[in-house]
Amino acid sequence: PRGRVVKKDVERYLEEMKEEGREEEAEVVSEALQPMIAFSVGEVPEDQVVEMSRLRQAIGRRMQDSNQNFPHFYLSRTYKTGALMKLRKELNQLLPESDKLSVNDFILKAVALALRQYPNLNASIEDEKHIRRYGHVNIGVAVAVEGGLMTVVVRDADQKPLRLIAREVREMAGRARDGKVRNDDIQGSTFSISNLGMFGVDNFTAIINPPEAGILAVSAVQKVPVVEEGELKVGSRMNATLSADHRVTDGAEAAEFMQVLANYLEEPMRLLL
């Protein structure tokens, strides 16, 4: 196919050699090619041209616009997650299976509380001369659906308990995957979180979801070697990267936000107060 030599070609050639009375030569060639034939994975499939879904087209347009027109800058930080994982385990032992808390629920609550202190990150460009700082803290959570991604929105996440946040995310994500999403589920976010930790991702950066000023890319919680008080130990760690709009905020302010976020994630009892 398209000039490629495949297993059938080799077998046909060996048969032709035998028909021509070149059995010994065919045997030598066959023996030499046997390792390659044995490990053959079959013919390479033909290229496919598939139509982009409307969702994929919309994602492409929005992300291209954001990447080209929003001056992104990035800050990464590693967070200690030992206390968070311990608290999550203890709380989940008290909750029914339907109400279990995910790591992302804690992150969502922590981000919402940190944004209260840094309104420039809970904002968007209004026009060339004005920035809109949102009064509500509505956190968008990226959910993988067939054909792309959809962002569901937890409204006033800074004011809701973890259990309610978990329930809302679970219900909205379910509706999104089932194709039954409601308009209120996907509109009105003021900041977004993209979490790929469930796929074991070590680190990544995300493109800002217009018209927001920032998005937090969250990686996997992992057991890694760490040095504490001069001793090598096994610690629980998580990497996160903030993508921020440089028209709205600056590096120092974004770094302070990441520090406040650490206070909530590394002392998670604050999330219950």
Secondary structure, DSSP 4 states (H G I P E B T S, - for coil): -TT---HHHHHHHHHHHHHTT-HHHHHHHHHHHHHHHHT---PPPPP---PPPHHHHHHHHHHHHHHHHS-EEEEEEEEE-HHHHHHHHHHHTTS-GGGPPPHHHHHHHHHHHHHHH-GGGSEEEEETTEEEE-SS--EEEEEEETTEEEEEEETTGGGS-HHHHHHHHHHHHHHHHTT---HHHHS--SEEEEE-GGGT---------TTBSEEEEEEEEEEEEEEETTEEEEEEEEEEEEEEETTT--HHHHHHHHHHHHHHHHSGGGGG-
